[in-house]
Amino acid sequence: MKKILTLTAIFFTAIIFVTGACPVPEKNCKNIEIKTDFNGLYIIKIPAERNSKVRPYISDRLIYNRDVFQKTNAELVINAGYFDPNNKKTTSYVVIDGQTVLDPTTNKSLTENTAIKPRLKTILNRTEFRVLSCNGQTKYDITAHNTKPEHCCKIIHSIQAGPMLYPDLKLSREYFVTKDKDGNVTRDSISALKRCARTVIGIKGEDIYIIIATMYHKRTLPEMYRVCKQLKLDKAMNFDGGGSTSLNYKGTDNPQYKNLEIISDKKASARKLKSFLVIE
């Protein structure tokens, strides 16, 4: 098998794997797999066989993704939910160990905004990523916040953002994009229809997929929908993107692949954030 190419070649190679447990990708290996595909997107696969611990992490003050990575000693950390950069309060629900630890209804800048008040119920019911316990077995789901878990399942952790990307792209139904009667866009709150850096999380069976577009390979959300379709994911949703797009990965014992960091623009400073998804 050919030797793994150097990390700098990640941006230019059609498919490159970086693995966390075995020296090369192989059948039944429990590695985290990182490759670039679809003209520069990072595709990160976290196989179910690894029995990873997946949970949110929140901070009272805004901090960098790399700070959480170092503090938790996690294997992989990515940015997750939305927050208000002006008052630094959440606009997304987060549940940890069955308890709501971030609640957007406590953010008056959101709840008392007259422009969005008629759609507040829709905003509060946006899509979230869930870690469930179903008869003692860990499962994952991506669904609207108000959706009740399946019978015999309970929500252990969840982190909200949105919109749902796949199998149904819900730009308008989650009030990210609005159009007038002639079909002209009147609101695009997260630049969903423009090419930007993106962070997407998806599930396929019990495997987790993370898809990252940097400023060098920007995508619209409809384009990310098509990527999810090509990957044949079961479900996928959008996490906060743009300047928030961040990933830190511990990598292998090989120094060449230690502490891989991806940010939206490698020439600029990463953005400080409020909520993260941690994989241990």
Order of alpha helices (4+ residues) and beta strands (2+ residues): beta-beta-beta-beta-alpha-beta-beta-beta-alpha-alpha-beta-beta-beta-beta-beta-beta-beta-beta-alpha-beta-beta-beta-beta
